[in-house]
Amino acid sequence: IKKKEFAPVYFFFGEEDFLIDEVVDAIVAEGVDPAIRGFNLDIIHGSETDGKDIVSIASSFPMMAERRVVIVKDFDHVSNKELVEPYLEHPSPSTCLILIASKPDTRKKPYPFLKKNSVGGEFNRLYDNEIPGWIQRRVTQLRRTMTPEAAELLQAYVGNSLREVSNQIDKLLIAVGSKPTVELEDVEAIVGISKEFTVFELTKMVGEKNISKSIEIVERMMDSGESPQLIIVMLTRHFIIMAKLREIHAA
């Protein structure tokens, strides 16, 4: 995309709409001149159109530009969507057609044909254990670094919504100023979390078999709106790591 090499048809589907939006935004940013974007960018909602209309719009020539971009959201709600198949065989070279669906039945027409004649794929939601790594990569793309502990704490208190996590990362980087590395203390201070009542302190107290303090931390975390499921996930992860370390030490 950065090389301005675009496919004539893209097909993106899946539940992780944040990642899909990022790819689509990049295509629009690189593929359409902002000065004449109003003439060469069409955004269509699937419930308001049909296959015939999509073909008609995609077949139109760009105005004073090399290409036009046509975005069809909720393609799975388009009526008579099979009418796009002839267009997919011979798409307009001056159009970048982007079809987006959330939960399509890819076994039915025209999806098998569409998948063979487009670029893109499925964007699944990340698993819990994939989020901290994604956070660190995201921060690296923004030319900073974040410690693993800080990434885990950010996930623990923001959740698994990549859109919300991304917003919090932006706030963190503004707040830390020119500091090159975001650390655990930064997340605690900026997200407004007391160091005394974090999942890391909880694992420490559980490890020390301090039952009363462990219960107090859990109660305070839940009072602040923390998810019980996430607390369990983080505790489980802690004990898995400890078990692996014990196996290594025993070996």
VOPAGU-2260 file (C-alpha; in pm, 1 decimal, decimal comma):
REM VOPAGU-2260
SITE   aa  ch    i         X         Y         Z
SITE  ILE   A    0       0,0       0,0       0,0
SITE  LYS   A    1     282,3     241,8      87,0
SITE  LYS   A    2     431,6     169,4    -255,5
SITE  LYS   A    3      92,7     269,3    -402,8
SITE  GLU   A    4      45,5     -74,4    -552,9
SITE  PHE   A    5    -322,9    -154,5    -514,0
SITE  ALA   A    6    -533,4    -458,1    -595,4
SITE  PRO   A    7    -851,2    -393,5    -797,1
SITE  VAL   A    8   -1060,0    -583,6    -537,7
SITE  TYR   A    9   -1008,1    -630,3    -163,6
SITE  PHE   A   10   -1220,5    -849,8      58,7
SITE  PHE   A   11   -1185,9    -815,1     436,4
SITE  PHE   A   12   -1400,8   -1001,6     685,5
SITE  GLY   A   13   -1401,3   -1101,8    1051,3
SITE  GLU   A   14   -1485,4    -970,6    1395,5
SITE  GLU   A   15   -1177,2    -752,9    1451,5
SITE  ASP   A   16   -1310,0    -443,7    1279,6
SITE  PHE   A   17   -1038,1    -219,1    1425,4
SITE  LEU   A   18    -765,5    -390,5    1222,6
SITE  ILE   A   19    -984,6    -389,4     911,2
SITE  ASP   A   20   -1046,3     -17,1     954,3
SITE  GLU   A   21    -672,9      46,4     978,2
SITE  VAL   A   22    -602,3    -130,8     649,3
SITE  VAL   A   23    -890,7      45,7     474,1
SITE  ASP   A   24    -779,5     385,2     609,7
SITE  ALA   A   25    -429,8     318,8     475,9
SITE  ILE   A   26    -565,8     235,9     130,1
SITE  VAL   A   27    -771,1     555,4     125,2
SITE  ALA   A   28    -481,8     767,6     253,5
SITE  GLU   A   29    -238,0     637,7      -7,1
SITE  GLY   A   30    -479,4     576,5    -292,3
SITE  VAL   A   31    -692,5     889,8    -310,3
SITE  ASP   A   32    -570,8    1249,0    -334,5
SITE  PRO   A   33    -726,8    1438,2     -38,8
SITE  ALA   A   34    -788,0    1741,9    -260,9
SITE  ILE   A   35   -1030,9    1550,4    -482,9
SITE  ARG   A   36   -1137,4    1277,8    -240,9
SITE  GLY   A   37   -1497,5    1395,1    -255,6
SITE  PHE   A   38   -1510,6    1294,5    -623,3
SITE  ASN   A   39   -1323,3     966,2    -601,7
SITE  LEU   A   40   -1423,8     804,3    -274,9
SITE  ASP   A   41   -1757,1     625,8    -234,5
SITE  ILE   A   42   -1866,4     465,5      93,7
SITE  ILE   A   43   -2168,3     238,0      57,9
SITE  HIS   A   44   -2361,5      55,0     328,2
SITE  GLY   A   45   -2468,7    -296,3     240,3
SITE  SER   A   46   -2822,9    -269,3     374,3
SITE  GLU   A   47   -2885,2      25,7     142,9
SITE  THR   A   48   -2766,0    -119,5    -189,0
SITE  ASP   A   49   -2755,5    -427,6    -409,3
SITE  GLY   A   50   -2503,8    -602,1    -630,3
SITE  LYS   A   51   -2610,1    -417,0    -943,3
SITE  ASP   A   52   -2549,6     -75,5    -785,1
SITE  ILE   A   53   -2205,4    -181,5    -662,2
SITE  VAL   A   54   -2102,4    -288,3   -1012,3
SITE  SER   A   55   -2232,3      37,5   -1157,7
SITE  ILE   A   56   -2039,8     254,7    -911,4
SITE  ALA   A   57   -1721,6      48,0    -934,1
SITE  SER   A   58   -1730,5      66,8   -1312,7
SITE  SER   A   59   -1735,0     447,0   -1312,1
SITE  PHE   A   60   -1416,3     630,5   -1409,4
SITE  PRO   A   61   -1226,6     846,8   -1158,6
SITE  MET   A   62   -1244,0    1222,9   -1193,6
SITE  MET   A   63    -910,9    1396,1   -1254,2
SITE  ALA   A   64    -725,9    1112,1   -1083,7
SITE  GLU   A   65    -559,7     778,0   -1147,8
SITE  ARG   A   66    -811,0     578,6    -944,0
SITE  ARG   A   67   -1125,3     585,5    -737,4
SITE  VAL   A   68   -1188,5     388,9    -417,0
SITE  VAL   A   69   -1525,5     227,8    -349,8
SITE  ILE   A   70   -1584,9      92,4       0,8
SITE  VAL   A   71   -1879,5    -137,1      65,0
SITE  LYS   A   72   -1944,1    -188,2     435,7
SITE  ASP   A   73   -2156,7    -480,2     559,3
SITE  PHE   A   74   -2125,5    -659,0     226,4
SITE  ASP   A   75   -2294,3    -959,2     387,9
SITE  HIS   A   76   -2614,5    -748,8     397,7
SITE  VAL   A   77   -2607,9    -659,3      26,8
SITE  SER   A   78   -2901,4    -796,7    -170,7
SITE  ASN   A   79   -2831,0    -982,4    -496,5
SITE  LYS   A   80   -2462,2    -982,0    -410,6
SITE  GLU   A   81   -2399,1   -1260,6    -662,7
SITE  LEU   A   82   -2436,3    -995,2    -934,9
SITE  VAL   A   83   -2084,8    -875,3    -857,2
SITE  GLU   A   84   -1928,6   -1200,5    -987,1
SITE  PRO   A   85   -1897,5   -1088,2   -1353,4
SITE  TYR   A   86   -1729,4    -767,3   -1234,4
SITE  LEU   A   87   -1483,2    -966,6   -1023,3
SITE  GLU   A   88   -1367,0   -1151,4   -1333,1
SITE  HIS   A   89   -1288,5    -825,8   -1513,4
SITE  PRO   A   90   -1261,9    -546,3   -1253,8
SITE  SER   A   91   -1199,1    -189,2   -1357,9
SITE  PRO   A   92    -823,3    -115,5   -1345,1
SITE  SER   A   93    -894,8     239,4   -1229,1
SITE  THR   A   94   -1108,5     133,3    -929,7
SITE  CYS   A   95   -1006,2      -7,6    -594,9
SITE  LEU   A   96   -1316,8    -192,1    -471,2
SITE  ILE   A   97   -1311,6    -278,4     -99,2
SITE  LEU   A   98   -1574,5    -521,8      28,3
SITE  ILE   A   99   -1609,4    -558,2     406,7
SITE  ALA   A  100   -1817,0    -818,8     590,8
SITE  SER   A  101   -1838,8    -916,7     956,6
SITE  LYS   A  102   -1976,6   -1271,0     965,5
SITE  PRO   A  103   -2028,0   -1393,4     607,8
SITE  ASP   A  104   -2113,2   -1754,2     527,1
SITE  THR   A  105   -1810,4   -1805,3     304,0
SITE  ARG   A  106   -1953,1   -2134,0     173,0
SITE  LYS   A  107   -2229,0   -1955,3     -15,3
SITE  LYS   A  108   -2215,1   -1754,2    -336,1
SITE  PRO   A  109   -2043,9   -1528,7    -417,7
SITE  TYR   A  110   -1786,8   -1572,7    -138,6
SITE  PRO   A  111   -1586,5   -1868,5    -277,6
SITE  PHE   A  112   -1552,5   -1683,6    -608,1
SITE  LEU   A  113   -1481,3   -1355,9    -429,3
SITE  LYS   A  114   -1202,7   -1506,5    -217,5
SITE  LYS   A  115   -1032,3   -1637,4    -533,5
SITE  ASN   A  116   -1055,3   -1302,9    -710,5
SITE  SER   A  117    -955,8   -1058,5    -438,5
SITE  VAL   A  118    -681,3    -967,9    -195,8
SITE  GLY   A  119    -738,3    -969,8     179,3
SITE  GLY   A  120    -864,3   -1226,9     424,6
SITE  GLU   A  121   -1009,8   -1284,1     767,8
SITE  PHE   A  122    -937,0   -1069,4    1073,5
SITE  ASN   A  123   -1011,3   -1270,7    1387,8
SITE  ARG   A  124   -1012,6   -1128,3    1738,1
SITE  LEU   A  125    -685,8   -1182,5    1918,7
SITE  TYR   A  126    -666,8   -1425,3    2208,4
SITE  ASP   A  127    -603,5   -1287,5    2556,7
SITE  ASN   A  128    -240,8   -1398,1    2555,1
SITE  GLU   A  129    -179,1   -1225,2    2220,7
SITE  ILE   A  130    -284,4    -878,3    2335,9
SITE  PRO   A  131      29,9    -779,7    2534,1
SITE  GLY   A  132     252,1    -866,1    2237,0
SITE  TRP   A  133      26,3    -665,2    2006,9
SITE  ILE   A  134      50,2    -369,8    2247,6
SITE  GLN   A  135     430,0    -382,9    2241,9
SITE  ARG   A  136     440,8    -403,2    1861,5
SITE  ARG   A  137     198,7    -113,5    1838,3
SITE  VAL   A  138     417,0     100,1    2062,7
SITE  THR   A  139     725,5       1,4    1861,1
SITE  GLN   A  140     552,0     117,8    1541,4
SITE  LEU   A  141     508,4     453,1    1714,3
SITE  ARG   A  142     885,7     460,1    1776,5
SITE  ARG   A  143     877,5     387,2    2145,8
SITE  THR   A  144     907,6      70,5    2353,1
SITE  MET   A  145     699,7     -73,7    2634,0
SITE  THR   A  146     804,6    -328,1    2893,0
SITE  PRO   A  147     617,1    -661,9    2897,7
SITE  GLU   A  148     487,0    -586,9    3249,5
SITE  ALA   A  149     347,8    -251,7    3138,1
SITE  ALA   A  150     176,1    -411,5    2837,7
SITE  GLU   A  151      17,5    -678,8    3056,1
SITE  LEU   A  152    -105,7    -422,5    3306,0
SITE  LEU   A  153    -251,6    -205,5    3030,3
SITE  GLN   A  154    -444,5    -503,3    2896,2
SITE  ALA   A  155    -557,1    -602,0    3244,8
SITE  TYR   A  156    -719,3    -264,4    3304,3
SITE  VAL   A  157    -835,9    -169,6    2957,0
SITE  GLY   A  158    -949,4    -508,1    2825,5
SITE  ASN   A  159    -916,1    -674,8    2486,6
SITE  SER   A  160   -1075,5    -410,1    2265,2
SITE  LEU   A  161    -792,4    -312,6    2030,1
SITE  ARG   A  162    -966,4      15,2    1956,4
SITE  GLU   A  163    -974,0     111,5    2323,7
SITE  VAL   A  164    -623,2     -21,4    2383,4
SITE  SER   A  165    -496,7     187,8    2091,2
SITE  ASN   A  166    -663,7     497,8    2236,1
SITE  GLN   A  167    -497,7     435,5    2571,8
SITE  ILE   A  168    -158,8     385,6    2405,8
SITE  ASP   A  169    -193,6     722,5    2234,9
SITE  LYS   A  170    -275,9     886,8    2569,5
SITE  LEU   A  171      16,6     713,7    2738,3
SITE  LEU   A  172     267,6     829,7    2477,3
SITE  ILE   A  173     146,1    1187,1    2504,6
SITE  ALA   A  174     163,3    1174,0    2884,2
SITE  VAL   A  175     515,7    1029,0    2906,1
SITE  GLY   A  176     648,7    1295,7    2671,1
SITE  SER   A  177     989,1    1215,9    2523,7
SITE  LYS   A  178    1049,9     916,0    2748,9
SITE  PRO   A  179    1158,1     632,3    2515,4
SITE  THR   A  180    1019,9     341,6    2717,8
SITE  VAL   A  181     676,9     311,2    2879,2
SITE  GLU   A  182     710,2     125,7    3208,1
SITE  LEU   A  183     478,7     -29,4    3463,2
SITE  GLU   A  184     481,5     284,5    3677,8
SITE  ASP   A  185     371,3     496,8    3381,8
SITE  VAL   A  186      65,8     279,3    3320,2
SITE  GLU   A  187     -20,7     283,4    3689,8
SITE  ALA   A  188       7,6     661,1    3711,3
SITE  ILE   A  189    -161,1     755,1    3384,3
SITE  VAL   A  190    -440,0     498,7    3377,9
SITE  GLY   A  191    -504,2     585,3    3741,2
SITE  ILE   A  192    -434,2     249,7    3902,0
SITE  SER   A  193    -308,0     210,5    4255,2
SITE  LYS   A  194       5,8      -1,2    4267,3
SITE  GLU   A  195    -123,8    -164,4    4581,7
SITE  PHE   A  196    -422,8    -316,0    4404,3
SITE  THR   A  197    -297,2    -462,9    4077,0
SITE  VAL   A  198    -303,1    -817,5    3947,9
SITE  PHE   A  199      73,7    -825,7    3993,2
SITE  GLU   A  200      42,6    -749,0    4362,3
SITE  LEU   A  201    -229,3   -1013,9    4379,2
SITE  THR   A  202      -3,2   -1282,2    4232,3
SITE  LYS   A  203     268,6   -1175,9    4474,6
SITE  MET   A  204      34,9   -1205,6    4774,6
SITE  VAL   A  205     -98,8   -1541,2    4652,9
SITE  GLY   A  206     257,3   -1663,9    4612,9
SITE  GLU   A  207     330,6   -1554,7    4968,1
SITE  LYS   A  208      10,1   -1729,2    5085,4
SITE  ASN   A  209    -115,2   -1401,7    5230,8
SITE  ILE   A  210    -486,5   -1485,4    5213,3
SITE  SER   A  211    -625,2   -1173,1    5379,6
SITE  LYS   A  212    -427,0    -935,5    5157,3
SITE  SER   A  213    -513,3   -1140,3    4847,6
SITE  ILE   A  214    -884,6   -1115,8    4927,2
SITE  GLU   A  215    -853,9    -742,6    4990,5
SITE  ILE   A  216    -682,8    -684,3    4655,1
SITE  VAL   A  217    -943,3    -893,4    4468,3
SITE  GLU   A  218   -1228,4    -704,4    4634,9
SITE  ARG   A  219   -1074,9    -365,8    4553,3
SITE  MET   A  220   -1009,4    -468,4    4193,1
SITE  MET   A  221   -1367,4    -588,3    4146,5
SITE  ASP   A  222   -1503,9    -274,7    4312,4
SITE  SER   A  223   -1315,2     -70,9    4051,7
SITE  GLY   A  224   -1487,2    -266,7    3772,7
SITE  GLU   A  225   -1221,4    -527,2    3699,2
SITE  SER   A  226   -1340,5    -841,4    3521,1
SITE  PRO   A  227   -1330,2   -1154,3    3743,1
SITE  GLN   A  228   -1253,3   -1360,6    3432,5
SITE  LEU   A  229    -949,4   -1149,1    3352,1
SITE  ILE   A  230    -823,2   -1180,6    3709,3
SITE  ILE   A  231    -844,9   -1558,3    3674,5
SITE  VAL   A  232    -668,1   -1547,3    3338,5
SITE  MET   A  233    -381,1   -1342,1    3478,3
SITE  LEU   A  234    -346,7   -1565,1    3785,2
SITE  THR   A  235    -347,6   -1874,4    3565,5
SITE  ARG   A  236     -79,3   -1725,2    3344,4
SITE  HIS   A  237     131,6   -1646,5    3651,3
SITE  PHE   A  238     112,5   -2002,5    3781,0
SITE  ILE   A  239     188,1   -2149,4    3436,5
SITE  ILE   A  240     503,1   -1937,2    3419,4
SITE  MET   A  241     602,1   -2045,6    3771,2
SITE  ALA   A  242     545,0   -2412,2    3681,8
SITE  LYS   A  243     762,4   -2380,8    3371,9
SITE  LEU   A  244    1039,4   -2215,6    3572,5
SITE  ARG   A  245    1023,6   -2496,7    3826,2
SITE  GLU   A  246    1052,2   -2755,8    3545,6
SITE  ILE   A  247    1355,8   -2576,3    3404,4
SITE  HIS   A  248    1515,9   -2559,2    3749,7
SITE  ALA   A  249    1444,8   -2929,6    3811,8
SITE  ALA   A  250    1599,0   -3024,4    3478,0
